[in-house]
Structure formats: structure tokens, C-alpha cells
Amino acid sequence: MANELTKTPAIIITEELGENPQESMINGIGRDELRHRIKQTPFKALEKAVEDKALERGSRIFHVSAYRNSRACPMHFVKL
């Protein structure tokens, strides 16, 4: 996945995940199998792999706050 995301130099914007992102993702999910799969996904390791590959290939990474992210552009702070 990291290789595909960084094939060409680009700007990659990700939300800051916090300490334990899986906990907030499983709220409201009733299926035990899906909850288990989300808990087992290594989001921090995936983010680190993408970051390493991006820097290696000349891409830039920006981490933005998840707070009100869907209401304003994280780069220009303009209402969407």
C-alpha cells in the first residue's frame, strides 16, 4: 500500500490518529468480527510505512487535526 501511495511525488494529507485510533473507530459497530478486524489493523505502523516511503520518494506529508476537519480546508482554512 505504501508503494502505491508514493509512486509519484505528491502531497499526502493525513489526520492525526492519536494514541489509540481503533477505539474510536469501533464505537457503534455491533458485529464482533468487524470490531476484531479493526482492532487488529496496525494503523500507526501503516502510517509510518507510508511516511517513510513518501519521504524516500520526494513526497510531502502533512498531519492535520481531525477536529472539524470536514468543515474547513486543512491547508487554507476556508469553509467547505
MMTF fields as JSON, N, C-alpha, C and O atoms, coordinates in Angstrom:
{
  "mmtfVersion": "1.0.0",
  "mmtfProducer": "UNKNOWN",
  "numBonds": 319,
  "numAtoms": 320,
  "numGroups": 80,
  "numChains": 1,
  "numModels": 1,
  "chainsPerModel": [1],
  "groupsPerChain": [80],
  "chainIdList": ["A"],
  "bondAtomList": [4, 2, 8, 6, 12, 10, 16, 14, 20, 18, 24, 22, 28, 26, 32, 30, 36, 34, 40, 38, 44, 42, 48, 46, 52, 50, 56, 54, 60, 58, 64, 62, 68, 66, 72, 70, 76, 74, 80, 78, 84, 82, 88, 86, 92, 90, 96, 94, 100, 98, 104, 102, 108, 106, 112, 110, 116, 114, 120, 118, 124, 122, 128, 126, 132, 130, 136, 134, 140, 138, 144, 142, 148, 146, 152, 150, 156, 154, 160, 158, 164, 162, 168, 166, 172, 170, 176, 174, 180, 178, 184, 182, 188, 186, 192, 190, 196, 194, 200, 198, 204, 202, 208, 206, 212, 210, 216, 214, 220, 218, 224, 222, 228, 226, 232, 230, 236, 234, 240, 238, 244, 242, 248, 246, 252, 250, 256, 254, 260, 258, 264, 262, 268, 266, 272, 270, 276, 274, 280, 278, 284, 282, 288, 286, 292, 290, 296, 294, 300, 298, 304, 302, 308, 306, 312, 310, 316, 314],
  "bondOrderList": [1, 1, 1, 1, 1, 1, 1, 1, 1, 1, 1, 1, 1, 1, 1, 1, 1, 1, 1, 1, 1, 1, 1, 1, 1, 1, 1, 1, 1, 1, 1, 1, 1, 1, 1, 1, 1, 1, 1, 1, 1, 1, 1, 1, 1, 1, 1, 1, 1, 1, 1, 1, 1, 1, 1, 1, 1, 1, 1, 1, 1, 1, 1, 1, 1, 1, 1, 1, 1, 1, 1, 1, 1, 1, 1, 1, 1, 1, 1],
  "groupList": [{"groupName": "MET", "atomNameList": ["N", "CA", "C", "O"], "elementList": ["N", "C", "C", "O"], "formalChargeList": [0, 0, 0, 0], "bondAtomList": [1, 0, 2, 1, 3, 2], "bondOrderList": [1, 1, 2], "singleLetterCode": "M", "chemCompType": "L-PEPTIDE LINKING"}, {"groupName": "ALA", "atomNameList": ["N", "CA", "C", "O"], "elementList": ["N", "C", "C", "O"], "formalChargeList": [0, 0, 0, 0], "bondAtomList": [1, 0, 2, 1, 3, 2], "bondOrderList": [1, 1, 2], "singleLetterCode": "A", "chemCompType": "L-PEPTIDE LINKING"}, {"groupName": "ASN", "atomNameList": ["N", "CA", "C", "O"], "elementList": ["N", "C", "C", "O"], "formalChargeList": [0, 0, 0, 0], "bondAtomList": [1, 0, 2, 1, 3, 2], "bondOrderList": [1, 1, 2], "singleLetterCode": "N", "chemCompType": "L-PEPTIDE LINKING"}, {"groupName": "GLU", "atomNameList": ["N", "CA", "C", "O"], "elementList": ["N", "C", "C", "O"], "formalChargeList": [0, 0, 0, 0], "bondAtomList": [1, 0, 2, 1, 3, 2], "bondOrderList": [1, 1, 2], "singleLetterCode": "E", "chemCompType": "L-PEPTIDE LINKING"}, {"groupName": "LEU", "atomNameList": ["N", "CA", "C", "O"], "elementList": ["N", "C", "C", "O"], "formalChargeList": [0, 0, 0, 0], "bondAtomList": [1, 0, 2, 1, 3, 2], "bondOrderList": [1, 1, 2], "singleLetterCode": "L", "chemCompType": "L-PEPTIDE LINKING"}, {"groupName": "THR", "atomNameList": ["N", "CA", "C", "O"], "elementList": ["N", "C", "C", "O"], "formalChargeList": [0, 0, 0, 0], "bondAtomList": [1, 0, 2, 1, 3, 2], "bondOrderList": [1, 1, 2], "singleLetterCode": "T", "chemCompType": "L-PEPTIDE LINKING"}, {"groupName": "LYS", "atomNameList": ["N", "CA", "C", "O"], "elementList": ["N", "C", "C", "O"], "formalChargeList": [0, 0, 0, 0], "bondAtomList": [1, 0, 2, 1, 3, 2], "bondOrderList": [1, 1, 2], "singleLetterCode": "K", "chemCompType": "L-PEPTIDE LINKING"}, {"groupName": "PRO", "atomNameList": ["N", "CA", "C", "O"], "elementList": ["N", "C", "C", "O"], "formalChargeList": [0, 0, 0, 0], "bondAtomList": [1, 0, 2, 1, 3, 2], "bondOrderList": [1, 1, 2], "singleLetterCode": "P", "chemCompType": "L-PEPTIDE LINKING"}, {"groupName": "ILE", "atomNameList": ["N", "CA", "C", "O"], "elementList": ["N", "C", "C", "O"], "formalChargeList": [0, 0, 0, 0], "bondAtomList": [1, 0, 2, 1, 3, 2], "bondOrderList": [1, 1, 2], "singleLetterCode": "I", "chemCompType": "L-PEPTIDE LINKING"}, {"groupName": "GLY", "atomNameList": ["N", "CA", "C", "O"], "elementList": ["N", "C", "C", "O"], "formalChargeList": [0, 0, 0, 0], "bondAtomList": [1, 0, 2, 1, 3, 2], "bondOrderList": [1, 1, 2], "singleLetterCode": "G", "chemCompType": "PEPTIDE LINKING"}, {"groupName": "GLN", "atomNameList": ["N", "CA", "C", "O"], "elementList": ["N", "C", "C", "O"], "formalChargeList": [0, 0, 0, 0], "bondAtomList": [1, 0, 2, 1, 3, 2], "bondOrderList": [1, 1, 2], "singleLetterCode": "Q", "chemCompType": "L-PEPTIDE LINKING"}, {"groupName": "SER", "atomNameList": ["N", "CA", "C", "O"], "elementList": ["N", "C", "C", "O"], "formalChargeList": [0, 0, 0, 0], "bondAtomList": [1, 0, 2, 1, 3, 2], "bondOrderList": [1, 1, 2], "singleLetterCode": "S", "chemCompType": "L-PEPTIDE LINKING"}, {"groupName": "ARG", "atomNameList": ["N", "CA", "C", "O"], "elementList": ["N", "C", "C", "O"], "formalChargeList": [0, 0, 0, 0], "bondAtomList": [1, 0, 2, 1, 3, 2], "bondOrderList": [1, 1, 2], "singleLetterCode": "R", "chemCompType": "L-PEPTIDE LINKING"}, {"groupName": "ASP", "atomNameList": ["N", "CA", "C", "O"], "elementList": ["N", "C", "C", "O"], "formalChargeList": [0, 0, 0, 0], "bondAtomList": [1, 0, 2, 1, 3, 2], "bondOrderList": [1, 1, 2], "singleLetterCode": "D", "chemCompType": "L-PEPTIDE LINKING"}, {"groupName": "HIS", "atomNameList": ["N", "CA", "C", "O"], "elementList": ["N", "C", "C", "O"], "formalChargeList": [0, 0, 0, 0], "bondAtomList": [1, 0, 2, 1, 3, 2], "bondOrderList": [1, 1, 2], "singleLetterCode": "H", "chemCompType": "L-PEPTIDE LINKING"}, {"groupName": "PHE", "atomNameList": ["N", "CA", "C", "O"], "elementList": ["N", "C", "C", "O"], "formalChargeList": [0, 0, 0, 0], "bondAtomList": [1, 0, 2, 1, 3, 2], "bondOrderList": [1, 1, 2], "singleLetterCode": "F", "chemCompType": "L-PEPTIDE LINKING"}, {"groupName": "VAL", "atomNameList": ["N", "CA", "C", "O"], "elementList": ["N", "C", "C", "O"], "formalChargeList": [0, 0, 0, 0], "bondAtomList": [1, 0, 2, 1, 3, 2], "bondOrderList": [1, 1, 2], "singleLetterCode": "V", "chemCompType": "L-PEPTIDE LINKING"}, {"groupName": "TYR", "atomNameList": ["N", "CA", "C", "O"], "elementList": ["N", "C", "C", "O"], "formalChargeList": [0, 0, 0, 0], "bondAtomList": [1, 0, 2, 1, 3, 2], "bondOrderList": [1, 1, 2], "singleLetterCode": "Y", "chemCompType": "L-PEPTIDE LINKING"}, {"groupName": "CYS", "atomNameList": ["N", "CA", "C", "O"], "elementList": ["N", "C", "C", "O"], "formalChargeList": [0, 0, 0, 0], "bondAtomList": [1, 0, 2, 1, 3, 2], "bondOrderList": [1, 1, 2], "singleLetterCode": "C", "chemCompType": "L-PEPTIDE LINKING"}],
  "groupTypeList": [0, 1, 2, 3, 4, 5, 6, 5, 7, 1, 8, 8, 8, 5, 3, 3, 4, 9, 3, 2, 7, 10, 3, 11, 0, 8, 2, 9, 8, 9, 12, 13, 3, 4, 12, 14, 12, 8, 6, 10, 5, 7, 15, 6, 1, 4, 3, 6, 1, 16, 3, 13, 6, 1, 4, 3, 12, 9, 11, 12, 8, 15, 14, 16, 11, 1, 17, 12, 2, 11, 12, 1, 18, 7, 0, 14, 15, 16, 6, 4],
  "groupIdList": [1, 2, 3, 4, 5, 6, 7, 8, 9, 10, 11, 12, 13, 14, 15, 16, 17, 18, 19, 20, 21, 22, 23, 24, 25, 26, 27, 28, 29, 30, 31, 32, 33, 34, 35, 36, 37, 38, 39, 40, 41, 42, 43, 44, 45, 46, 47, 48, 49, 50, 51, 52, 53, 54, 55, 56, 57, 58, 59, 60, 61, 62, 63, 64, 65, 66, 67, 68, 69, 70, 71, 72, 73, 74, 75, 76, 77, 78, 79, 80],
  "secStructList": [7, 2, 2, 2, 2, 6, 1, 1, 7, 7, 3, 3, 3, 3, 3, 7, 7, 7, 1, 7, 2, 2, 2, 2, 2, 1, 6, 6, 7, 7, 7, 2, 2, 2, 2, 2, 2, 2, 2, 2, 1, 7, 2, 2, 2, 2, 2, 2, 2, 2, 2, 2, 2, 2, 2, 2, 6, 6, 7, 3, 3, 3, 3, 3, 7, 7, 6, 6, 6, 6, 6, 5, 7, 6, 6, 6, 7, 7, 5, 7],
  "xCoordList": [0.823, 0.0, 0.878, 0.598, 1.917, 2.804, 3.45, 3.614, 3.82, 4.427, 3.453, 3.841, 2.196, 1.201, 0.925, 0.782, 0.852, 0.558, 1.679, 1.443, 2.881, 4.028, 4.724, 5.903, 4.027, 4.653, 5.15, 6.252, 4.354, 4.778, 4.816, 4.005, 5.747, 5.803, 4.478, 3.89, 4.029, 2.741, 2.723, 3.676, 1.626, 1.378, 0.361, -0.707, 0.69, -0.195, -0.642, 0.183, -1.966, -2.516, -3.198, -4.067, -2.801, -3.419, -3.903, -3.378, -4.909, -5.376, -4.479, -3.963, -4.294, -3.556, -4.407, -5.567, -3.834, -4.602, -4.758, -5.698, -3.892, -3.954, -3.264, -2.593, -3.429, -2.727, -3.315, -2.568, -4.627, -5.265, -6.453, -7.596, -6.21, -7.286, -8.366, -9.503, -8.03, -9.003, -10.191, -11.314, -9.963, -11.036, -12.17, -13.339, -11.848, -12.906, -13.576, -14.726, -12.883, -13.453, -14.48, -15.388, -14.357, -15.267, -16.53, -17.433, -16.618, -17.841, -19.014, -18.94, -20.073, -21.268, -21.262, -22.228, -20.206, -20.16, -20.579, -19.952, -21.639, -22.184, -21.58, -21.552, -21.099, -20.576, -19.216, -18.281, -19.123, -17.884, -16.716, -15.586, -16.987, -15.906, -15.276, -14.054, -16.125, -15.63, -14.88, -13.841, -15.405, -14.721, -13.328, -12.361, -13.231, -11.947, -10.96, -9.786, -11.436, -10.547, -10.019, -8.851, -10.877, -10.436, -9.395, -8.393, -9.629, -8.682, -7.33, -6.307, -7.301, -6.066, -5.281, -4.12, -5.895, -5.221, -4.184, -4.526, -2.931, -1.868, -1.81, -0.93, -2.738, -2.822, -1.549, -1.11, -0.959, 0.263, 1.412, 2.174, 1.537, 2.597, 2.366, 3.316, 1.12, 0.787, 1.112, 1.68, 0.754, 1.062, 2.574, 3.042, 3.324, 4.786, 5.4, 6.32, 4.895, 5.413, 5.163, 6.045, 3.964, 3.643, 4.527, 5.029, 4.717, 5.558, 6.999, 7.603, 7.554, 8.93, 9.089, 10.036, 8.158, 8.224, 8.034, 8.7, 7.136, 6.883, 8.13, 8.496, 8.775, 9.99, 11.104, 11.889, 11.167, 12.18, 11.995, 12.969, 10.742, 10.444, 10.121, 9.676, 10.337, 10.176, 8.796, 8.54, 7.907, 6.578, 6.609, 7.524, 5.606, 5.484, 4.283, 3.266, 4.405, 3.312, 2.928, 3.785, 1.627, 1.102, 0.115, -0.762, 0.254, -0.679, -1.588, -1.114, -2.893, -3.853, -4.72, -4.876, -5.272, -6.151, -7.473, -7.961, -8.049, -9.336, -10.487, -11.62, -10.209, -11.251, -11.822, -11.099, -13.098, -13.822, -13.203, -13.297, -12.577, -11.862, -12.789, -12.382, -14.016, -14.912, -15.578, -16.298, -15.355, -15.999, -15.08, -15.547, -13.771, -12.827, -11.647, -11.229, -11.112, -9.933, -8.741, -8.471, -8.02, -6.91, -5.708, -4.884, -5.598, -4.468, -4.77, -3.908, -6.021, -6.365, -7.331, -7.583, -7.873, -8.817, -10.039, -10.57, -10.483, -11.66, -12.815, -12.625, -14.025, -15.191, -15.483, -15.401, -15.823, -16.172, -17.659, -18.144],
  "yCoordList": [-1.176, 0.0, 1.256, 2.209, 1.255, 2.422, 2.684, 3.84, 1.629, 1.795, 2.427, 3.299, 1.999, 2.542, 4.014, 4.816, 4.366, 5.753, 6.708, 7.904, 6.201, 7.094, 6.883, 7.211, 6.345, 6.109, 7.4, 7.438, 8.447, 9.732, 10.748, 10.67, 11.7, 12.703, 13.453, 13.867, 13.617, 14.264, 14.837, 14.695, 15.478, 15.936, 14.979, 14.761, 14.415, 13.474, 14.119, 14.536, 14.201, 14.795, 13.697, 12.992, 13.556, 12.557, 13.229, 14.262, 12.628, 13.119, 12.58, 11.467, 13.365, 12.881, 11.793, 12.027, 10.611, 9.473, 9.431, 8.81, 10.055, 9.964, 8.699, 8.013, 8.399, 7.265, 5.917, 4.996, 5.786, 4.501, 4.716, 4.735, 4.878, 5.237, 4.171, 4.493, 2.924, 1.856, 1.987, 1.641, 2.477, 2.566, 3.46, 3.113, 4.604, 5.496, 4.956, 5.298, 4.126, 3.575, 2.485, 2.289, 1.774, 0.651, 1.063, 0.243, 2.312, 2.782, 2.677, 3.174, 2.048, 1.926, 0.755, 0.578, -0.053, -1.223, -2.44, -2.779, -3.087, -4.209, -5.562, -6.454, -5.73, -7.035, -7.29, -6.507, -8.4, -8.741, -8.965, -8.583, -9.589, -9.879, -8.587, -8.472, -7.622, -6.352, -5.578, -4.975, -5.598, -4.93, -5.523, -4.793, -6.849, -7.528, -7.147, -6.897, -7.102, -6.759, -5.334, -5.072, -4.423, -3.036, -2.951, -2.249, -3.67, -3.647, -4.224, -3.816, -5.165, -5.823, -5.055, -5.374, -4.055, -3.295, -2.357, -1.548, -2.45, -1.609, -0.235, 0.013, 0.651, 1.95, 2.771, 3.419, 2.748, 3.522, 2.999, 3.787, 1.676, 1.094, 1.412, 1.689, 1.373, 1.703, 3.167, 3.483, 4.05, 5.469, 5.701, 6.504, 5.025, 5.164, 4.66, 5.284, 3.529, 2.985, 3.948, 4.168, 4.519, 5.483, 6.719, 7.239, 7.186, 8.364, 8.117, 8.976, 6.963, 6.639, 6.575, 7.133, 5.892, 5.774, 7.131, 7.431, 7.945, 9.258, 10.131, 10.779, 10.147, 10.953, 10.431, 11.207, 9.118, 8.487, 8.869, 8.978, 9.073, 9.341, 10.799, 11.119, 11.678, 13.102, 13.674, 14.815, 12.937, 13.457, 14.189, 14.006, 15.011, 15.733, 15.19, 14.846, 15.115, 14.63, 15.726, 16.345, 15.956, 16.911, 16.186, 15.472, 16.367, 15.803, 16.938, 17.979, 16.732, 17.758, 17.234, 16.025, 18.141, 17.776, 17.261, 17.765, 16.268, 15.722, 16.613, 16.439, 17.557, 18.429, 19.31, 20.105, 19.173, 19.96, 19.849, 20.776, 18.728, 18.554, 18.563, 18.991, 18.105, 18.046, 19.393, 19.527, 20.381, 21.678, 22.747, 23.765, 22.518, 23.53, 22.853, 21.766, 23.507, 23.001, 23.065, 24.122, 21.945, 21.943, 22.773, 23.161, 23.048, 23.819, 25.326, 26.15, 25.67, 27.073, 27.624, 28.829, 26.753, 27.131, 27.855, 28.764, 27.451, 28.012, 27.046, 25.831, 27.577, 26.722, 25.913, 26.428, 24.643, 23.784, 23.807, 23.146],
  "zCoordList": [0.0, 0.0, 0.0, -0.726, 0.797, 0.856, -0.495, -0.885, -1.216, -2.541, -3.526, -4.304, -3.503, -4.425, -4.137, -5.06, -2.862, -2.498, -2.87, -3.038, -2.999, -3.204, -4.541, -4.671, -5.538, -6.843, -7.481, -8.027, -7.417, -7.965, -6.829, -5.906, -6.883, -5.815, -5.69, -6.689, -4.482, -4.238, -2.83, -2.064, -2.517, -1.151, -0.549, -1.12, 0.591, 1.27, 2.57, 3.383, 2.763, 3.977, 4.775, 4.261, 6.038, 6.913, 8.186, 8.601, 8.796, 10.085, 11.178, 11.075, 12.224, 13.382, 14.032, 14.372, 14.204, 14.688, 16.199, 16.694, 16.927, 18.379, 18.866, 18.095, 20.13, 20.729, 20.329, 20.0, 20.35, 20.073, 19.132, 19.59, 17.834, 16.909, 16.754, 16.409, 17.0, 16.816, 17.764, 17.396, 18.964, 19.956, 19.476, 19.646, 18.879, 18.411, 17.15, 16.874, 16.386, 15.155, 15.418, 14.61, 16.529, 16.767, 17.506, 17.672, 17.954, 18.614, 17.65, 16.526, 18.072, 17.253, 16.287, 15.545, 16.27, 15.392, 16.204, 17.207, 15.76, 16.521, 16.179, 17.027, 14.963, 14.55, 15.187, 15.024, 15.917, 16.619, 15.665, 15.967, 14.502, 13.556, 13.035, 12.944, 12.695, 12.168, 13.248, 12.978, 14.465, 15.577, 15.776, 15.994, 15.698, 15.88, 14.778, 15.052, 13.537, 12.418, 12.535, 12.248, 12.954, 13.123, 14.229, 14.09, 15.333, 16.456, 16.059, 16.609, 15.115, 14.722, 13.657, 13.399, 13.041, 11.988, 12.604, 13.467, 12.178, 12.755, 12.078, 11.254, 12.423, 11.769, 11.924, 10.974, 13.098, 13.326, 12.459, 11.899, 12.349, 11.523, 10.047, 9.315, 9.613, 8.227, 7.933, 6.888, 8.85, 8.679, 8.62, 7.812, 9.448, 9.473, 8.164, 7.635, 7.635, 6.378, 5.221, 4.392, 5.166, 4.112, 4.247, 3.25, 5.469, 5.698, 5.261, 4.618, 5.598, 5.21, 3.694, 3.14, 3.023, 1.562, 0.889, -0.102, 1.417, 0.825, 0.898, -0.082, 2.046, 2.186, 1.292, 0.747, 1.146, 0.292, -1.174, -1.919, -1.585, -2.994, -3.29, -4.392, -2.333, -2.595, -2.357, -2.743, -1.744, -1.437, -0.103, 0.699, 0.12, 1.387, 2.142, 1.54, 3.457, 4.301, 5.279, 5.909, 5.395, 6.36, 7.258, 6.772, 8.556, 9.531, 9.991, 10.446, 9.869, 10.262, 11.393, 11.562, 12.152, 13.252, 12.695, 11.684, 13.346, 12.929, 13.385, 12.936, 14.268, 14.802, 13.701, 13.1, 13.439, 12.434, 11.049, 10.245, 10.775, 9.515, 8.31, 7.23, 8.465, 7.314, 7.038, 6.048, 7.883, 7.691, 7.12, 6.609, 7.205, 6.714, 6.036, 6.434, 5.006, 4.316, 5.275, 5.845, 5.465, 6.417, 5.962, 6.79, 4.679, 4.166, 4.129, 4.433, 3.749, 3.537, 4.582, 4.616, 5.435, 6.49, 5.937, 6.574, 4.75, 4.111, 4.335, 4.276, 4.595, 4.79, 3.536, 2.42, 3.726, 2.586, 2.343, 1.425]
}
